[in-house]
Amino acid sequence: MKKLAVSLFTITLISFTSCKDEKKEVAKETETTEVKKETSFMVDPSATEIQWTAFKTTEKKPVSGVFKTINFEKKMGATPIEALNGLKFSIPVSSLFSKNEERDGKLKASFFGAMLNTELLKGKIAISEEGCEITITMNDTRHVIPFKFDIKDNKVMFKGIMDLEDWNALGALESLNKVCLDLHKGDDGISKTWTDVEIVVNTTLMKH
């Protein structure tokens, strides 16, 4: 009788312990799932702005605008850097906007229109804790340029400089300067359009 009681007690204890362990495992799985959700990031195209600043006249006066549309591939990562690294994007040239309709028309027709296959500008981001490089394809030419970046929470900012000569775009630049000859003259009477263009990208990473 004592042996039977001991056996029943042992079985009950094992069942209780097993049930408790199962609950722990379920709790761990739930906790792991929740952590993954909290640390999963993806770029939000609707919260991304690309600002460009070109320069005219000998005094190098800035002319700024934006691209209102940017398309990203769907890519997620456990950290902002992981979500951004290897990310591909494309920018419709038709989305160029500088708050000046006449200028926009000249840029689209006489600058981008003088290049090859510039309906879309394409690129790919390579980023790590050590630095960032972005490959940009324009005028059927691919070139890599370094970008400075800053990440705070889920906000990211990139800054870089494009030299149009790296994309064989000096002919397109000359085409633009011809239609903007007087507008690009400074006090010295010289009409000039510079080859360097500053790029600033601000984006937000969505959490999933």
Secondary structure as the mmCIF struct_conf table of DSSP 4:
data_model
#
loop_
_struct_conf.conf_type_id
_struct_conf.id
_struct_conf.beg_label_comp_id
_struct_conf.beg_label_asym_id
_struct_conf.beg_label_seq_id
_struct_conf.end_label_comp_id
_struct_conf.end_label_asym_id
_struct_conf.end_label_seq_id
HELX_RH_AL_P HELX_RH_AL_P1 LYS A 2 GLU A 38
TURN_TY1_P TURN_TY1_P1 THR A 39 THR A 39
STRN STRN1 PHE A 41 LYS A 56
TURN_TY1_P TURN_TY1_P2 THR A 57 LYS A 60
STRN STRN2 LYS A 61 PHE A 67
BEND BEND1 LYS A 68 LYS A 68
STRN STRN3 ASN A 71 PHE A 72
STRN STRN4 GLY A 77 GLY A 77
BEND BEND2 ALA A 78 THR A 79
HELX_RH_AL_P HELX_RH_AL_P2 PRO A 80 LEU A 84
TURN_TY1_P TURN_TY1_P3 ASN A 85 GLY A 86
STRN STRN5 LYS A 88 PRO A 92
HELX_RH_3T_P HELX_RH_3T_P1 VAL A 93 SER A 95
STRN STRN6 LEU A 96 PHE A 97
BEND BEND3 LYS A 99 LYS A 99
HELX_RH_AL_P HELX_RH_AL_P3 GLU A 101 LYS A 106
HELX_RH_PI_P HELX_RH_PI_P1 LEU A 107 PHE A 111
HELX_RH_3T_P HELX_RH_3T_P2 PHE A 112 ALA A 114
BEND BEND4 MET A 115 ASN A 117
BEND BEND5 GLU A 119 GLU A 119
STRN STRN7 LEU A 120 SER A 128
TURN_TY1_P TURN_TY1_P4 GLU A 129 GLU A 130
STRN STRN8 GLY A 131 MET A 138
TURN_TY1_P TURN_TY1_P5 ASN A 139 ASP A 140
STRN STRN9 THR A 141 LYS A 152
TURN_TY1_P TURN_TY1_P6 ASP A 153 ASN A 154
STRN STRN10 LYS A 155 ASP A 163
HELX_RH_3T_P HELX_RH_3T_P3 LEU A 164 TRP A 167
TURN_TY1_P TURN_TY1_P7 ASN A 168 ASN A 168
HELX_RH_AL_P HELX_RH_AL_P4 LEU A 170 VAL A 179
TURN_TY1_P TURN_TY1_P8 CYS A 180 HIS A 184
STRN STRN11 LYS A 185 LYS A 185
TURN_TY1_P TURN_TY1_P9 ASP A 187 ASP A 188
BEND BEND6 GLY A 189 GLY A 189
STRN STRN12 SER A 191 SER A 191
STRN STRN13 THR A 193 THR A 193
BEND BEND7 THR A 195 THR A 195
STRN STRN14 ASP A 196 LYS A 207
#
